Amino acid sequence: MNSSDISSLTNQLHSSKKFLGLPDWQKRVQAAQQLGNLRAAAAVDDLRTVISEAKNEDLVLAAIRALGQIGDETAINALGGILTDRSSQAWHKEVVVVLSGVENPRVVTTLINAASMVSENIRRAMAQVLAKMSPAWATEPLRAYPTTHAARKVIQAQAK
């Protein structure tokens, strides 16, 4: 695909065409999925905008997954922003799941930097991801929560 194909997909991503009086979220979800499959780094800002403006949960989750598939520094930063700026547990959980599959050292610092801003359940998921993908130093900041389940998981995983 060339840049005009990516541009066409980003236009479709932002489209608010109506179908039987309802927004056609499915086409926008498909556009987000295609941009992720293409690893279209040029679409990161568009995906970030969709996440901040969309009212449809499926569209938001598709945009989060697309950012994970893109996986570059800008996409990882956008995902980190969701962890620090959003209160939705479902979004936080999806970001952690998505980041667990991204092979980029920036993922470690993104998760560590967001650890103090998310719930215990999300910290637990972060700890599991970090324990699997990083050296012991990377999970050290989670030890700041020694009474939490997440910190105990990190300590147990590192002891193995």
C-alpha positions as CSV (number, residue, x, y, z in Angstrom):
1,M,0.0,0.0,0.0
2,N,1.1,3.5,-0.7
3,S,0.6,6.8,1.2
4,S,-2.7,7.5,-0.7
5,D,-4.1,4.2,0.5
6,I,-3.1,5.1,4.1
7,S,-4.7,8.5,3.7
8,S,-7.9,6.9,2.4
9,L,-8.0,4.6,5.5
10,T,-7.4,7.5,7.9
11,N,-10.2,9.4,6.2
12,Q,-12.4,6.4,6.7
13,L,-11.3,6.2,10.3
14,H,-12.6,9.7,10.9
15,S,-15.7,9.3,8.8
16,S,-19.0,9.9,10.5
17,K,-21.2,8.7,7.7
18,K,-24.6,7.6,8.7
19,F,-26.2,4.2,8.0
20,L,-29.9,3.8,8.8
21,G,-29.6,6.9,11.1
22,L,-26.7,5.4,13.1
23,P,-23.0,6.1,12.9
24,D,-21.2,3.4,10.9
25,W,-18.6,2.4,13.6
26,Q,-17.9,-0.9,11.9
27,K,-16.2,0.7,8.9
28,R,-14.2,2.9,11.2
29,V,-13.2,-0.2,13.3
30,Q,-12.1,-1.9,10.1
31,A,-10.1,1.1,9.0
32,A,-8.3,1.1,12.4
33,Q,-7.6,-2.6,12.0
34,Q,-6.2,-2.2,8.5
35,L,-3.9,0.7,9.7
36,G,-2.6,-1.5,12.4
37,N,-2.0,-4.4,10.0
38,L,-0.1,-2.0,7.7
39,R,1.9,-0.8,10.7
40,A,1.1,2.7,9.3
41,A,3.2,5.0,11.6
42,A,1.8,8.0,9.7
43,A,-1.6,7.1,11.3
44,V,-0.6,7.4,14.9
45,D,-1.9,10.9,15.4
46,D,-5.2,9.9,13.7
47,L,-5.6,6.9,15.9
48,R,-4.8,9.0,19.0
49,T,-7.5,11.5,18.0
50,V,-10.0,8.7,17.5
51,I,-9.3,7.3,21.0
52,S,-9.8,10.7,22.6
53,E,-13.0,11.5,20.6
54,A,-14.8,8.2,20.0
55,K,-17.9,7.3,21.9
56,N,-17.8,3.7,20.7
57,E,-15.8,1.2,22.8
58,D,-15.1,-1.2,19.9
59,L,-13.6,1.7,17.9
60,V,-11.4,2.8,20.8
61,L,-10.2,-0.8,21.5
62,A,-9.5,-1.3,17.7
63,A,-7.4,2.0,17.7
64,I,-5.5,0.8,20.8
65,R,-4.7,-2.5,19.1
66,A,-3.6,-0.7,15.9
67,L,-1.2,1.5,17.9
68,G,0.2,-1.7,19.4
69,Q,0.7,-3.2,16.0
70,I,2.4,-0.1,14.8
71,G,4.7,-0.4,17.8
72,D,7.1,2.5,17.2
73,E,8.1,5.1,19.7
74,T,5.2,7.5,18.9
75,A,2.7,4.7,19.1
76,I,4.1,3.5,22.5
77,N,4.0,7.1,23.8
78,A,0.3,7.3,22.7
79,L,-0.5,4.1,24.6
80,G,1.4,5.4,27.6
81,G,-0.7,8.5,27.5
82,I,-3.9,6.4,27.7
83,L,-2.5,4.7,30.9
84,T,-1.9,8.1,32.5
85,D,-4.8,10.1,31.2
86,R,-7.8,7.7,31.1
87,S,-9.8,6.2,33.8
88,S,-11.3,3.4,31.9
89,Q,-10.1,0.0,33.3
90,A,-11.0,-1.7,30.0
91,W,-8.7,0.7,28.1
92,H,-5.9,0.3,30.6
93,K,-6.2,-3.5,30.5
94,E,-6.1,-3.4,26.7
95,V,-3.1,-1.2,26.6
96,V,-1.2,-3.5,28.9
97,V,-2.2,-6.5,26.8
98,V,-1.2,-4.8,23.6
99,L,2.2,-3.6,25.1
100,S,3.0,-7.1,26.2
101,G,3.3,-8.0,22.5
102,V,5.5,-5.0,21.5
103,E,9.2,-5.7,21.2
104,N,10.6,-2.3,22.0
105,P,12.6,-1.3,25.1
106,R,10.4,1.8,25.5
107,V,7.6,-0.5,26.6
108,V,9.4,-1.1,29.9
109,T,9.7,2.6,30.8
110,T,6.1,3.3,29.6
111,L,4.7,0.7,32.0
112,I,7.0,1.7,34.9
113,N,6.1,5.4,34.5
114,A,2.4,4.7,34.5
115,A,2.5,2.2,37.5
116,S,1.6,4.8,40.1
117,M,-1.4,6.1,38.1
118,V,-3.4,2.9,37.6
119,S,-5.4,0.6,39.7
120,E,-4.0,-2.4,41.6
121,N,-5.4,-4.8,39.0
122,I,-3.7,-3.0,36.2
123,R,-0.4,-2.9,38.2
124,R,-0.7,-6.6,38.7
125,A,-1.0,-7.1,34.9
126,M,1.9,-4.7,34.4
127,A,4.0,-6.6,36.8
128,Q,3.4,-9.9,35.0
129,V,4.3,-8.3,31.7
130,L,7.5,-6.7,33.1
131,A,8.5,-9.9,34.9
132,K,8.4,-11.8,31.6
133,M,10.0,-9.3,29.4
134,S,12.6,-7.4,31.3
135,P,15.6,-7.6,33.7
136,A,15.1,-7.3,37.5
137,W,15.9,-3.6,37.5
138,A,12.9,-2.8,35.2
139,T,10.4,-4.0,37.8
140,E,12.1,-2.2,40.7
141,P,9.7,0.8,40.7
142,L,6.8,-1.6,41.4
143,R,8.5,-2.5,44.7
144,A,7.4,0.9,45.8
145,Y,4.1,-0.8,46.4
146,P,5.4,-3.6,48.7
147,T,2.0,-4.3,50.2
148,T,0.3,-4.7,46.9
149,H,-0.3,-7.9,45.1
150,A,1.5,-6.6,42.0
151,A,4.7,-6.1,44.0
152,R,4.5,-9.5,45.5
153,K,4.0,-11.0,42.0
154,V,7.1,-9.2,40.7
155,I,9.2,-10.4,43.7
156,Q,7.9,-14.0,43.2
157,A,8.6,-14.0,39.5
158,Q,12.1,-12.7,39.9
159,A,12.9,-15.3,42.6
160,K,12.2,-18.1,40.1
